[in-house]
Amino acid sequence: MTALRHALMLLPLLCAVISPALKAGEPNQLSADEKEQGFVLLFDGEDLEGWKHAGNWTVEDGIITRVGRGGSLVYTRGKVPDDFELRFEWKVGEGSNSGVYYRPGQYEYQILDNKRHADGKNPRTSAAALYFCMAPSHDATRPAGEWNTGRIVCKGTVIQHWLNGEKVIDFDYTDPKWAFNVDLLKKRGGDLAARGARLSLQDHGDPVWYRSIRWRELPDDAELDRSPIEPAQIPADVLEAERLKLERIIENRRRAAERKKAD
């Protein structure tokens, strides 16, 4: 009985020690390390204050989700820093598609159910890709309906995408090795040198959920993990389908320009 009473007396002390550690891992909160590194929480789990939308996004149980069509959810309290690190959690329904846009134009971290969506057939348009530009090294996604952790790191001309703790994209877009990729995105309508956008979450008409969105501006002396990785190989038939898709994009843009000129 004495031993039991002693254990019961220690229980509150143990809870006090364990509780902060558990709390640090809860969604929509900054860990002690993140606070020290200068991260800012962009979504507090309560409401969408600081975000702009057309009534098609809402908060349910501490999670951002769509409730109808209406366009992207845009963060309005500040523009994405030139050198930054963005961390977030995401999950999709079966066959769903979304994206995180973090620089002007078609600068997108792809959000996707790789197994069921057509874009999953092409690594360059799969989850965690820099959409229509750079393929991840491999598929690190979890099944639809499960949470994934996303991370974007940009410093100077280096772009990194991370998925579930694994670096899947790391390239310097001024390296001639990636000239084709840079030109591919340019033809789609993106400019890798562009800066000064507002962070936005894409409404593609599909079920998608986000939480724990936070960022920090990287200091000048920040050192990146530049361990080498290579984008996944793309099969010949997929490359041909990509070429045809690009032709349609360019043609649609040309027609739109002609209609605008006629008006």
Buried (B, 14 or more C-beta within 10 A) or exposed (E): EEEEEEEEEEEEEEEEEEEEEEEBEEEBBBBEEBBEBEBBBBBBBEEBEEBBBEEBBBBEEBBBBBEEEBBBBBBEEEBBBEBBBBBBBBBBBEBBBBBBBBBBBBBBBBBBBBEEBEBBBBBBBBBBBBBBBBBBBBBBBEEBEEBBBBBBBBBEEBBBBBBBEBBBBBBEBBEEEBEEBBEBBBBBBBBBEEBEBBBBBBBBBBBBBBBBBBBBBBEEEBEBEEEEBEBBEBEEEBEEBBEEBBEEBEEEEEEEEEEEEEE
